[in-house]
Amino acid sequence: MAKKRSKARSIVRRDPPKPGSVSKQGAPAKRAKVSRREPSELPLWKKLLFSLLAVGLFFGAIELGLAALGIEPVLYDDDPYVGFSSLVPHFVPGTSTDGNSVLTTAQNKLRLFNAQSFAQHKSNNTVRVFCLGGSTTYGRPYGDATSFCGWLRELLPVADPSRQWEVVNAGGISYASYRVALLMEELLAHQPDLFVIYTGHNEFLEQRTYGNLIAYPRAVRGLGALASRTRLFTAARQALFKPTEAQAETATTLGDDVRTLLDASIGPSEYHRDDALHEQVLRHFQFSLTRMVDMARSADAEVVLVTPASNLRHCSPFKSENLAMDPAELKRWQALYDQAEEAERTGRADEALGLIEAALAIDDRHAHSHYLQGRVLDALGRSAEAKAAFERARDEDVCPLRALGPVPGIVADVAEQRSVPWVDFARLIDARSHEGIPGEDLFLDHVHPTIEGHRLLALELIETLSREGLVQLTASWGDVAIERVAAQIHGRLDPEAHGLALSQLSRVLGWAGKLEEARKLSLQAAELAPNLAAIQHQAALSAHLTDHIPEAIMLYRRALELDPSIATAHSNLAVILDEADRDQEAAIHYRQAISLLGDKNAAYRERLQEALAKLEI
């Protein structure tokens, strides 16, 4: 061992001297020290850089692998943070057909927004108008062309041809003021000149549907929005959050139109009375409106606010709840309510009024009781009292999908406090409605105006802008010019497309339990699209569910003339005919339904076979 160590030392001593060194006795110790020097460590910033590169390469490889498997980021088709983070833009750069740079509605926003496009760089003589709000601004149930934004786009160049008018419909379905304000943050960068804001109907829908998400800190929402751009996020979400069978069945049954209108809302059944929440939401609404006015002014843009209007006469509440009471008292209330409803149905209005007032003396918070009282008073010609009862019914609705009574006042207060113009659309609608009570003459459902209602709002907006000096009306502006524009808009309408839109809206109302309102819309849809089997079938279902049997038979037959392969039309028609003891006809449709079902839905097919067997034909 000693020799080996000596040999090792001799090898060290024989290393050639480094240039510039002096070979002498004792030098080996210094050279040995140099040869044992360890490499210097990397600086901390380099370590961090290499670590980040390694992590980036790792996740990049995962993204490439998931791309190869055909997985697209969830943001491509849907946006789980839609409207809750400015990191996910609503409008993205693109190129128009003539090669100009434009901003267009992002693909993942088209489920909730109209497709819109405007120049990325505004010309000097252009007035850019952004219309903001919820589904009314969007133009539901139709679209942009017949919305008040679409009317403005056609009317403004006629009213004031001295400038170029660019009207962008930025209304989002189910958007509450909270999300409208976040959208405005993005639009401030796009050279706005004017914001028209119509909001107030969706405040409680948002709180119920997105309550947890709204509560997240803004930074957390931003991280979630960024994550939704990746395939890894999509794969993880699909693996960890698979829908239950019940959820999958609901999605299949309701279809995209329902999911879109209520934006995946939890539904009326989950709403309960919460007076404290009402106060919080109304305060939040006022804050959001004030914030939007201040943001617009920061960009030197003008603002016009609009008070939201809704259907009172022909829209029952979405949900009622009784006050807490003992069983005996509740039984007495229920008896009075049922008797009042029957008396009203059979035309005994005076008797019905006494009964419903007795019921309200027990429980004055039940929304449907106030609505029934309004109907009775309306029938008795006591319009002012009827309107007050209808308004109380709206405000006591446990599932408030119409702007509550205080909302128009809040809009007016913000307008006056911030010295901005506002359009009292609610009062305008009252003035144009029979006996001053808004109904189906100007509304298609609970909040969405008819095409004529949108035209009225657009004209009032132009008058307001003229008074503010923002529009210089030309001498030729007047009824003739307006009717010429109206003829152009109506001439471009597609009756079948509008029939389909009304049919979808009918399905939504049916889902919400408003069967009679759904029937009326489905009949309008059937008239607009007499050659579409699906629309005739939907109208037949609505008539069937509301016990309008002769109407249902006619519509089922019409649907089957257009498309004999609709199994449910055959089966439902068979049931009606069976109940009417029209056995021969019923048997024909039972057999057709069984044949069309084939191997699908075995349980349903078995029930039809049992019904056919009982006919003994």
C-alpha positions as CSV (number, residue, x, y, z in Angstrom):
1,M,0.0,0.0,0.0
2,A,2.9,2.3,0.8
3,K,4.4,1.8,-2.6
4,K,1.2,2.6,-4.3
5,R,0.8,5.8,-2.4
6,S,4.4,6.8,-3.2
7,K,3.8,6.1,-6.9
8,A,0.7,8.2,-6.8
9,R,2.7,11.1,-5.3
10,S,5.4,10.7,-7.9
11,I,2.8,11.0,-10.7
12,V,1.6,14.3,-9.3
13,R,5.2,15.6,-9.0
14,R,5.9,14.8,-12.6
15,D,3.0,16.8,-14.0
16,P,4.4,19.4,-16.4
17,P,4.6,22.9,-15.0
18,K,2.0,25.4,-16.2
19,P,3.2,28.1,-18.5
20,G,4.9,30.9,-16.5
21,S,5.4,28.7,-13.4
22,V,8.8,27.9,-11.8
23,S,9.8,24.4,-11.1
24,K,11.4,24.1,-7.7
25,Q,11.4,22.0,-4.6
26,G,8.1,22.6,-2.7
27,A,6.1,23.5,-5.8
28,P,4.3,20.2,-6.0
29,A,2.2,21.1,-3.0
30,K,0.9,24.1,-4.8
31,R,0.4,22.3,-8.0
32,A,-1.4,19.5,-6.1
33,K,-3.7,22.1,-4.6
34,V,-4.5,23.5,-8.1
35,S,-5.3,20.1,-9.5
36,R,-7.8,19.3,-6.7
37,R,-9.8,22.6,-7.3
38,E,-13.5,21.8,-7.7
39,P,-15.4,23.4,-10.6
40,S,-17.1,26.7,-9.7
41,E,-21.0,26.5,-9.1
42,L,-23.5,28.0,-11.6
43,P,-25.0,31.4,-10.7
44,L,-28.5,31.2,-9.2
45,W,-30.1,32.9,-12.2
46,K,-28.7,30.3,-14.6
47,K,-30.1,27.5,-12.4
48,L,-33.5,29.1,-12.4
49,L,-33.3,29.6,-16.2
50,F,-32.3,26.0,-16.9
51,S,-35.1,24.8,-14.5
52,L,-37.7,26.8,-16.3
53,L,-36.5,25.6,-19.7
54,A,-36.7,22.0,-18.5
55,V,-40.2,22.5,-17.1
56,G,-41.3,24.3,-20.3
57,L,-39.9,21.5,-22.5
58,F,-41.6,18.9,-20.3
59,F,-45.1,20.6,-20.6
60,G,-44.5,21.5,-24.2
61,A,-43.9,17.8,-24.9
62,I,-47.2,17.0,-23.1
63,E,-49.0,19.6,-25.1
64,L,-47.7,18.2,-28.4
65,G,-48.6,14.7,-27.4
66,L,-52.2,15.7,-26.5
67,A,-52.4,17.7,-29.8
68,A,-51.5,14.5,-31.6
69,L,-54.3,12.8,-29.8
70,G,-56.7,15.4,-31.1
71,I,-57.4,17.2,-27.8
72,E,-58.1,20.9,-28.3
73,P,-57.9,23.5,-25.4
74,V,-61.3,24.0,-23.8
75,L,-61.1,27.6,-24.8
76,Y,-61.5,26.7,-28.5
77,D,-65.1,25.5,-27.9
78,D,-66.1,26.9,-24.6
79,D,-64.8,29.4,-22.1
80,P,-65.2,28.4,-18.4
81,Y,-64.1,32.0,-17.5
82,V,-66.2,33.7,-20.1
83,G,-66.5,37.3,-19.0
84,F,-64.7,36.8,-15.8
85,S,-61.2,37.6,-16.9
86,S,-59.9,40.2,-19.3
87,L,-57.1,37.8,-20.2
88,V,-59.6,36.0,-22.5
89,P,-60.5,38.6,-25.1
90,H,-64.0,38.9,-26.7
91,F,-62.6,40.4,-29.9
92,V,-59.5,39.1,-31.6
93,P,-57.4,40.4,-34.6
94,G,-58.3,39.1,-38.1
95,T,-58.4,40.1,-41.7
96,S,-61.5,41.1,-43.7
97,T,-62.4,39.7,-47.1
98,D,-60.9,42.9,-48.7
99,G,-57.6,42.4,-46.8
100,N,-58.0,45.0,-44.1
101,S,-57.1,44.4,-40.4
102,V,-60.2,44.0,-38.3
103,L,-61.3,42.8,-34.9
104,T,-63.8,40.0,-34.8
105,T,-65.8,38.1,-32.2
106,A,-63.6,35.3,-30.8
107,Q,-64.7,31.8,-31.9
108,N,-65.2,30.6,-28.3
109,K,-67.6,33.6,-27.6
110,L,-70.0,32.9,-30.4
111,R,-72.2,30.7,-28.2
112,L,-73.1,33.9,-26.3
113,F,-72.3,36.7,-28.7
114,N,-73.3,37.8,-32.2
115,A,-70.6,37.5,-34.8
116,Q,-69.3,41.1,-35.2
117,S,-66.4,42.7,-37.0
118,F,-65.0,46.2,-37.0
119,A,-61.9,48.0,-38.3
120,Q,-58.8,47.6,-36.1
121,H,-57.9,51.2,-36.8
122,K,-60.9,53.6,-36.8
123,S,-61.0,56.2,-39.6
124,N,-61.2,59.9,-38.6
125,N,-64.8,60.5,-39.5
126,T,-66.1,57.3,-37.9
127,V,-68.2,57.3,-34.7
128,R,-67.8,53.9,-33.0
129,V,-70.7,52.8,-30.9
130,F,-70.6,49.8,-28.6
131,C,-74.0,48.4,-27.4
132,L,-73.5,46.5,-24.1
133,G,-75.8,44.4,-22.0
134,G,-77.4,41.0,-21.9
135,S,-79.7,39.0,-24.1
136,T,-82.0,41.9,-25.0
137,T,-79.0,43.8,-26.4
138,Y,-78.0,40.6,-28.2
139,G,-81.4,40.5,-29.8
140,R,-82.8,37.2,-28.4
141,P,-84.5,35.1,-29.5
142,Y,-83.4,36.3,-33.0
143,G,-80.1,38.0,-33.4
144,D,-78.3,41.2,-34.1
145,A,-80.2,42.3,-37.3
146,T,-83.5,43.0,-35.5
147,S,-82.0,44.1,-32.1
148,F,-82.0,47.8,-31.2
149,C,-78.3,47.7,-32.1
150,G,-79.2,46.5,-35.6
151,W,-81.8,49.2,-36.0
152,L,-79.3,51.8,-34.9
153,R,-76.8,50.6,-37.5
154,E,-79.4,51.1,-40.2
155,L,-81.0,54.3,-38.9
156,L,-78.1,56.4,-37.8
157,P,-76.6,56.9,-41.3
158,V,-80.0,58.1,-42.4
159,A,-80.5,60.3,-39.4
160,D,-77.1,61.9,-39.6
161,P,-75.2,61.2,-42.9
162,S,-72.5,63.7,-42.1
163,R,-70.4,60.9,-40.4
164,Q,-69.6,57.3,-40.7
165,W,-71.4,55.2,-38.0
166,E,-70.0,51.9,-36.8
167,V,-72.4,50.1,-34.4
168,V,-71.0,47.0,-32.7
169,N,-73.4,44.7,-30.9
170,A,-71.5,43.5,-27.8
171,G,-74.5,42.1,-25.9
172,G,-73.8,38.8,-24.2
173,I,-76.5,36.2,-23.4
174,S,-77.0,35.9,-19.6
175,Y,-74.5,38.7,-19.0
176,A,-75.1,40.7,-15.8
177,S,-73.7,44.2,-15.1
178,Y,-70.7,42.6,-13.4
179,R,-69.5,40.9,-16.6
180,V,-70.6,43.8,-18.8
181,A,-68.2,46.0,-16.8
182,L,-65.4,43.6,-17.4
183,L,-66.1,43.5,-21.1
184,M,-66.0,47.3,-21.2
185,E,-62.4,47.1,-19.8
186,E,-61.5,45.4,-23.0
187,L,-63.4,47.7,-25.3
188,L,-61.8,50.8,-23.9
189,A,-58.7,49.9,-26.0
190,H,-60.7,49.9,-29.2
191,Q,-61.3,53.6,-29.7
192,P,-64.9,53.9,-28.5
193,D,-66.9,57.0,-29.0
194,L,-70.2,56.0,-27.4
195,F,-71.4,53.2,-25.1
196,V,-75.1,52.3,-25.0
197,I,-75.8,50.2,-21.9
198,Y,-78.9,48.1,-21.4
199,T,-78.5,45.9,-18.4
200,G,-80.4,44.8,-15.2
201,H,-82.3,41.6,-16.0
202,N,-79.6,39.0,-15.2
203,E,-78.3,40.1,-11.9
204,F,-79.7,37.2,-9.9
205,L,-79.0,34.7,-12.6
206,E,-75.4,35.6,-12.4
207,Q,-75.1,35.4,-8.6
208,R,-76.8,32.0,-8.5
209,T,-74.9,30.5,-11.4
210,Y,-71.5,32.0,-10.9
211,G,-71.5,32.9,-7.2
212,N,-68.4,30.8,-6.3
213,L,-66.5,32.0,-9.4
214,I,-67.3,35.6,-8.7
215,A,-65.9,35.2,-5.2
216,Y,-62.5,34.1,-6.4
217,P,-59.8,36.8,-6.3
218,R,-59.2,38.4,-9.7
219,A,-55.7,36.9,-9.9
220,V,-57.0,33.4,-9.5
221,R,-59.6,34.0,-12.2
222,G,-56.8,35.2,-14.5
223,L,-54.7,32.1,-13.8
224,G,-57.7,29.9,-14.6
225,A,-58.4,31.8,-17.8
226,L,-54.8,31.3,-18.9
227,A,-54.9,27.6,-18.0
228,S,-58.0,27.1,-20.1
229,R,-55.8,27.9,-23.2
230,T,-53.9,24.6,-22.7
231,R,-54.7,21.0,-23.7
232,L,-53.4,19.8,-20.4
233,F,-56.0,21.7,-18.5
234,T,-58.7,20.3,-20.9
235,A,-57.5,16.7,-20.4
236,A,-57.3,17.1,-16.6
237,R,-60.8,18.6,-16.5
238,Q,-62.2,15.8,-18.6
239,A,-60.6,13.2,-16.3
240,L,-61.5,14.8,-13.0
241,F,-64.9,16.4,-13.6
242,K,-66.9,13.9,-15.7
243,P,-70.6,14.7,-15.6
244,T,-72.9,12.4,-13.7
245,E,-75.5,10.4,-15.6
246,A,-78.2,12.8,-14.5
247,Q,-76.2,15.8,-15.7
248,A,-75.5,14.1,-19.0
249,E,-79.2,13.2,-19.4
250,T,-80.2,16.8,-18.6
251,A,-77.8,18.2,-21.2
252,T,-79.1,15.8,-23.8
253,T,-82.8,16.6,-23.0
254,L,-82.6,20.4,-22.8
255,G,-80.3,21.0,-25.8
256,D,-78.0,23.9,-26.5
257,D,-80.7,26.5,-26.7
258,V,-81.7,26.0,-23.0
259,R,-78.1,25.9,-21.9
260,T,-77.3,29.0,-23.8
261,L,-80.2,31.1,-22.6
262,L,-79.7,30.4,-18.9
263,D,-75.9,29.9,-19.4
264,A,-75.9,26.5,-17.6
265,S,-78.0,27.9,-14.8
266,I,-78.9,25.6,-11.9
267,G,-82.6,26.2,-12.7
268,P,-85.6,27.8,-11.0
269,S,-86.0,24.9,-8.5
270,E,-82.8,25.8,-6.7
271,Y,-83.9,29.4,-6.1
272,H,-85.1,30.4,-2.6
273,R,-86.2,33.7,-1.0
274,D,-83.2,35.7,0.2
275,D,-84.0,39.3,1.0
276,A,-80.5,40.0,2.1
277,L,-79.1,38.8,-1.2
278,H,-81.5,41.1,-3.0
279,E,-80.1,44.1,-1.3
280,Q,-76.5,43.1,-1.9
281,V,-77.2,42.5,-5.6
282,L,-78.9,45.8,-6.1
283,R,-76.0,47.6,-4.4
284,H,-73.6,45.7,-6.6
285,F,-75.6,46.6,-9.7
286,Q,-75.4,50.3,-8.8
287,F,-71.7,50.0,-8.3
288,S,-71.2,48.3,-11.7
289,L,-73.2,51.0,-13.5
290,T,-71.3,53.8,-11.9
291,R,-68.0,52.1,-12.6
292,M,-68.9,51.7,-16.3
293,V,-69.7,55.4,-16.6
294,D,-66.4,56.3,-15.1
295,M,-64.5,53.9,-17.3
296,A,-66.1,55.3,-20.4
297,R,-65.1,58.8,-19.4
298,S,-61.6,57.7,-18.9
299,A,-61.5,56.9,-22.6
300,D,-63.3,60.2,-23.5
301,A,-66.3,58.2,-24.6
302,E,-69.9,59.1,-24.1
303,V,-72.5,56.9,-22.4
304,V,-76.3,56.5,-22.7
305,L,-78.0,54.3,-20.0
306,V,-81.3,52.5,-20.7
307,T,-83.8,51.4,-18.0
308,P,-84.8,47.8,-18.6
309,A,-88.4,46.9,-19.3
310,S,-90.3,43.6,-18.9
311,N,-93.5,41.8,-19.6
312,L,-96.0,42.2,-16.7
313,R,-99.4,41.2,-18.1
314,H,-98.5,38.0,-19.9
315,C,-95.6,36.6,-17.8
316,S,-96.3,34.7,-14.6
317,P,-93.5,34.4,-12.0
318,F,-90.9,31.7,-12.5
319,K,-91.2,30.5,-8.9
320,S,-93.2,31.3,-5.7
321,E,-92.6,30.4,-2.1
322,N,-94.9,30.5,0.8
323,L,-94.1,32.2,4.1
324,A,-93.4,29.8,7.0
325,M,-96.8,28.9,8.6
326,D,-98.3,26.0,10.4
327,P,-99.8,23.1,8.3
328,A,-103.4,24.1,9.1
329,E,-102.9,27.7,7.9
330,L,-101.1,26.5,4.8
331,K,-104.0,24.2,4.0
332,R,-106.4,27.1,4.4
333,W,-104.3,29.3,2.2
334,Q,-104.0,26.6,-0.5
335,A,-107.8,26.1,-0.5
336,L,-108.4,29.8,-1.0
337,Y,-105.8,30.0,-3.8
338,D,-107.2,27.0,-5.7
339,Q,-110.8,28.3,-5.4
340,A,-109.7,31.7,-6.6
341,E,-107.8,30.2,-9.6
342,E,-110.9,28.1,-10.6
343,A,-113.2,31.2,-10.3
344,E,-110.9,33.2,-12.5
345,R,-110.7,30.4,-15.0
346,T,-114.4,30.2,-15.3
347,G,-115.0,34.0,-15.6
348,R,-116.2,34.7,-12.1
349,A,-113.9,37.6,-11.5
350,D,-115.6,39.3,-8.5
351,E,-115.7,36.0,-6.6
352,A,-112.1,35.3,-7.6
353,L,-110.9,38.7,-6.3
354,G,-112.4,38.1,-2.9
355,L,-110.9,34.7,-2.6
356,I,-107.4,35.7,-3.7
357,E,-107.4,38.7,-1.4
358,A,-108.3,36.4,1.5
359,A,-105.3,34.2,0.5
360,L,-103.0,37.3,0.4
361,A,-104.2,38.2,3.9
362,I,-102.6,34.9,5.0
363,D,-99.5,35.2,2.9
364,D,-98.6,38.4,1.0
365,R,-95.2,37.1,-0.3
366,H,-96.5,34.4,-2.7
367,A,-95.7,35.7,-6.2
368,H,-98.3,33.7,-8.1
369,S,-101.0,35.0,-5.7
370,H,-100.2,38.6,-6.7
371,Y,-100.1,37.6,-10.4
372,L,-103.6,36.0,-10.1
373,Q,-104.8,39.1,-8.3
374,G,-103.5,41.2,-11.2
375,R,-105.3,39.1,-13.8
376,V,-108.6,39.4,-11.9
377,L,-108.2,43.1,-11.5
378,D,-107.3,43.4,-15.2
379,A,-110.4,41.5,-16.1
380,L,-112.5,43.9,-14.0
381,G,-111.0,46.9,-15.8
382,R,-109.2,48.2,-12.7
383,S,-106.0,48.7,-14.6
384,A,-103.9,50.8,-12.2
385,E,-104.5,48.3,-9.4
386,A,-103.8,45.4,-11.8
387,K,-100.5,46.9,-12.8
388,A,-99.5,47.3,-9.2
389,A,-100.3,43.6,-8.5
390,F,-98.3,42.5,-11.6
391,E,-95.4,44.5,-10.4
392,R,-95.6,43.0,-6.9
393,A,-95.7,39.5,-8.6
394,R,-92.5,40.3,-10.5
395,D,-90.7,41.6,-7.3
396,E,-91.8,38.6,-5.2
397,D,-90.6,36.1,-7.8
398,V,-88.2,33.8,-6.0
399,C,-86.4,33.2,-9.3
400,P,-86.1,36.9,-10.5
401,L,-85.2,36.8,-14.2
402,R,-86.8,40.2,-14.7
403,A,-85.3,43.5,-13.4
404,L,-86.8,44.2,-10.0
405,G,-88.8,47.3,-9.3
406,P,-85.8,49.4,-7.9
407,V,-83.6,48.8,-11.0
408,P,-85.0,51.6,-13.2
409,G,-84.6,54.0,-10.3
410,I,-81.0,52.9,-9.8
411,V,-80.3,53.5,-13.5
412,A,-81.9,57.0,-13.3
413,D,-80.0,57.8,-10.1
414,V,-76.6,56.9,-11.7
415,A,-77.4,58.9,-14.8
416,E,-78.2,61.9,-12.7
417,Q,-75.3,61.6,-10.3
418,R,-72.8,61.2,-13.2
419,S,-74.7,63.7,-15.5
420,V,-75.1,61.2,-18.4
421,P,-78.2,60.9,-20.6
422,W,-80.6,57.9,-20.1
423,V,-83.5,56.5,-22.0
424,D,-86.5,55.5,-19.8
425,F,-87.4,52.4,-21.9
426,A,-89.6,51.1,-19.2
427,R,-91.8,54.2,-19.3
428,L,-91.8,54.2,-23.1
429,I,-93.1,50.6,-23.1
430,D,-95.8,51.5,-20.6
431,A,-97.0,54.4,-22.8
432,R,-97.2,52.0,-25.8
433,S,-99.0,49.2,-24.0
434,H,-102.7,48.6,-23.5
435,E,-103.9,50.3,-20.3
436,G,-100.2,51.0,-19.5
437,I,-99.5,47.4,-18.7
438,P,-96.7,45.8,-20.8
439,G,-97.6,42.4,-22.3
440,E,-97.3,40.2,-25.4
441,D,-98.0,43.1,-27.7
442,L,-94.4,44.3,-27.2
443,F,-92.7,41.3,-25.6
444,L,-92.0,37.8,-26.9
445,D,-91.5,36.3,-23.4
446,H,-90.6,37.7,-20.0
447,V,-88.0,40.3,-21.1
448,H,-87.2,40.1,-24.8
449,P,-89.0,42.8,-26.9
450,T,-90.6,42.2,-30.2
451,I,-88.9,43.5,-33.3
452,E,-91.2,46.6,-33.0
453,G,-90.1,47.0,-29.4
454,H,-86.4,47.1,-30.5
455,R,-87.3,49.7,-33.2
456,L,-89.0,51.9,-30.6
457,L,-85.9,51.8,-28.4
458,A,-83.6,52.6,-31.3
459,L,-85.7,55.6,-32.3
460,E,-85.8,56.9,-28.7
461,L,-82.0,56.5,-28.5
462,I,-81.5,58.6,-31.6
463,E,-83.8,61.3,-30.2
464,T,-81.8,61.3,-27.0
465,L,-78.5,61.5,-28.9
466,S,-79.9,64.4,-30.9
467,R,-80.9,66.3,-27.7
468,E,-77.4,65.8,-26.4
469,G,-75.8,67.1,-29.6
470,L,-74.2,63.7,-30.4
471,V,-76.4,63.3,-33.6
472,Q,-77.1,66.1,-36.0
473,L,-80.5,65.2,-37.6
474,T,-80.7,65.9,-41.3
475,A,-83.7,67.7,-42.7
476,S,-84.9,64.6,-44.4
477,W,-85.2,62.6,-41.2
478,G,-88.8,61.7,-40.3
479,D,-91.5,59.0,-40.7
480,V,-90.9,58.4,-44.4
481,A,-87.2,57.8,-43.9
482,I,-87.8,55.6,-40.9
483,E,-90.4,53.5,-42.8
484,R,-88.0,53.1,-45.7
485,V,-85.4,51.6,-43.4
486,A,-88.0,49.4,-41.7
487,A,-89.0,48.0,-45.0
488,Q,-85.4,47.1,-45.8
489,I,-84.9,45.4,-42.4
490,H,-88.2,43.4,-42.6
491,G,-87.4,42.5,-46.3
492,R,-84.3,40.7,-45.2
493,L,-86.0,38.6,-42.5
494,D,-86.0,34.8,-42.9
495,P,-89.4,33.6,-41.6
496,E,-88.1,30.0,-41.1
497,A,-85.1,31.2,-39.1
498,H,-87.4,33.3,-36.9
499,G,-89.7,30.4,-36.5
500,L,-86.8,28.2,-35.4
501,A,-85.8,30.9,-32.9
502,L,-89.3,31.1,-31.4
503,S,-89.5,27.3,-31.2
504,Q,-86.3,27.2,-29.2
505,L,-87.5,29.9,-26.9
506,S,-90.7,27.9,-26.5
507,R,-88.6,25.0,-25.3
508,V,-86.9,27.1,-22.8
509,L,-90.1,28.4,-21.3
510,G,-91.5,24.9,-21.2
511,W,-88.4,23.8,-19.3
512,A,-89.0,26.6,-16.8
513,G,-92.6,25.3,-16.3
514,K,-94.3,28.1,-18.2
515,L,-96.3,25.8,-20.4
516,E,-99.0,28.2,-21.6
517,E,-96.5,30.9,-22.6
518,A,-94.5,28.1,-24.4
519,R,-97.6,27.1,-26.3
520,K,-98.2,30.6,-27.6
521,L,-94.7,31.0,-28.9
522,S,-94.7,27.5,-30.5
523,L,-97.9,28.3,-32.4
524,Q,-96.3,31.5,-33.7
525,A,-93.2,29.5,-34.8
526,A,-95.5,26.9,-36.5
527,E,-97.1,29.7,-38.5
528,L,-93.7,31.2,-39.5
529,A,-92.3,27.8,-40.6
530,P,-95.1,25.6,-41.8
531,N,-92.8,23.3,-43.7
532,L,-90.4,22.4,-40.9
533,A,-91.4,19.2,-39.2
534,A,-89.4,19.8,-36.0
535,I,-91.2,23.1,-35.4
536,Q,-94.6,21.6,-36.0
537,H,-93.7,18.7,-33.7
538,Q,-92.6,21.2,-30.9
539,A,-95.9,23.1,-31.3
540,A,-97.8,19.8,-31.1
541,L,-96.0,18.9,-27.8
542,S,-96.8,22.3,-26.3
543,A,-100.5,22.0,-27.3
544,H,-100.6,18.4,-25.9
545,L,-99.0,19.4,-22.5
546,T,-101.6,22.2,-22.1
547,D,-104.5,19.9,-23.0
548,H,-105.3,21.6,-26.2
549,I,-106.0,18.2,-27.7
550,P,-107.7,19.0,-31.1
551,E,-104.8,21.5,-31.8
552,A,-102.2,18.9,-30.8
553,I,-103.8,16.2,-33.1
554,M,-103.7,18.6,-36.0
555,L,-100.1,19.6,-35.4
556,Y,-98.9,16.0,-34.8
557,R,-100.5,15.0,-38.2
558,R,-98.8,18.0,-39.9
559,A,-95.4,17.1,-38.5
560,L,-95.8,13.5,-39.7
561,E,-96.8,14.6,-43.1
562,L,-93.5,16.5,-43.3
563,D,-91.5,13.7,-41.7
564,P,-93.1,10.3,-41.1
565,S,-90.0,9.1,-39.1
566,I,-90.7,11.1,-35.9
567,A,-91.3,8.2,-33.5
568,T,-92.5,10.4,-30.6
569,A,-95.0,12.1,-32.8
570,H,-96.5,8.7,-33.7
571,S,-96.5,7.5,-30.1
572,N,-98.0,10.7,-28.6
573,L,-100.6,10.9,-31.3
574,A,-101.4,7.2,-30.6
575,V,-101.9,7.9,-26.9
576,I,-104.3,10.8,-27.7
577,L,-106.3,8.7,-30.1
578,D,-106.3,5.8,-27.6
579,E,-107.7,8.0,-24.9
580,A,-110.4,9.2,-27.3
581,D,-111.4,5.5,-28.1
582,R,-110.3,5.8,-31.7
583,D,-108.7,2.4,-31.5
584,Q,-108.1,1.7,-35.2
585,E,-106.2,5.0,-35.7
586,A,-104.3,4.6,-32.4
587,A,-103.1,1.1,-33.4
588,I,-101.6,2.4,-36.6
589,H,-99.5,5.0,-34.9
590,Y,-98.5,2.6,-32.0
591,R,-97.2,0.2,-34.7
592,Q,-95.3,2.9,-36.5
593,A,-93.7,4.2,-33.3
594,I,-92.6,0.6,-32.3
595,S,-91.2,0.0,-35.7
596,L,-89.2,3.3,-35.8
597,L,-87.8,2.8,-32.3
598,G,-86.2,-0.6,-33.3
599,D,-83.6,-1.5,-30.7
600,K,-83.6,2.0,-29.2
601,N,-85.2,2.8,-25.8
602,A,-86.4,-0.8,-25.0
603,A,-88.4,0.3,-21.9
604,Y,-90.4,2.9,-23.9
605,R,-91.0,0.4,-26.8
606,E,-92.2,-2.2,-24.3
607,R,-94.8,0.3,-22.9
608,L,-96.1,1.0,-26.4
609,Q,-96.4,-2.7,-27.1
610,E,-98.4,-3.2,-23.9
611,A,-100.7,-0.3,-24.9
612,L,-101.2,-1.8,-28.4
613,A,-102.0,-5.3,-26.9
614,K,-104.8,-3.8,-24.8
615,L,-106.5,-2.5,-27.9
616,E,-106.8,-6.2,-29.1
617,I,-106.5,-5.2,-32.7
